[in-house]
Amino acid sequence: MVGVDPDPKNVDLIRRWTLDSWDAMHPFSAAGAYVNFMMEEGQERVQAAYRGNYERLAKIKARYDSANSFHVNQNIKPA
């Protein structure tokens, strides 16, 4: 969730709007995430984003990239 306003004097208003909106919508979310928007949230958050698919993806990664060459992203570690 991102709140943006070109006027710096509205920073507190926009921050409050963003946090309040997040709090209101979060109970209705599927608890996933869009991994391309993630930064350094850590492996646990990556696993949570893929939910039930993570284990299957880790097995595929072990088959096709067992050396984990493609790791400079929100990494799925090989099983």
N, C-alpha and C positions, 0 to 999 in steps of 0.2 A: 504494500500500500504506500503510495507516495502522494504527498501534498505539495503543490508547487504554486508559488505566487511571485511574480516579478518584483513586487514591492517588499523590500526587506523589513519594513515596519510591521508587516503582517506575520512575521515568523512565529510568534507565539500563538496567534489565532489559527494559522495553518497547522502547526504542530498539534494543537488541541483537537482540531477537526480530524486530523489523520488518526490520532490515537483513539478518539471516541468512535470513529467509523470502524476502525479495526475491532475494537471491543464489541461493537454491536453486531458485526458480521461474522466474527470468528466462530461463535457457536454453531453456525449453519454451514461452515466450510467442511470440505472432505478431508482436511488436514494434510493435503499434499503440498507440493511446491513445484514451481517451474525452475528446473535446475539451471537453466541459462541465466537466470537472474541472481543466482546464489554467488556468494564470494567465498569467504573462509569459514563457513558455518560448521565444517567438520564432517567426518564420515558418518556419524550417527544421524545427522540431518539429511545427508544424501540418501541413506537407507530409508529414512522416513518418507522422503519425497517419492521414492519408487515403490514404497509400501510392499505389497505381496509379490511384486515382480522382481524385487532386488535379487533374491536367491537364484531365480532362473537366469537373470542377466549375468550374475557372477559366474554361473556355470558356462554360459556362452563365452564370456570373456576368457575363462580358463582355457577353452578350446581354441579360440582364435587369437588371443593375445596373452598367453601365459606369462610372458616376460613383463607384462604391464607397460609396454612401450607407449601406449596411448594413455597417459596418466595426467597430462597437463589440462585437466578439466575437473568437473565434479566427478571424481573417479569412482568407478565401480571396480573394486578389487577382484582379481580372479579368485574363484572358489578353490 
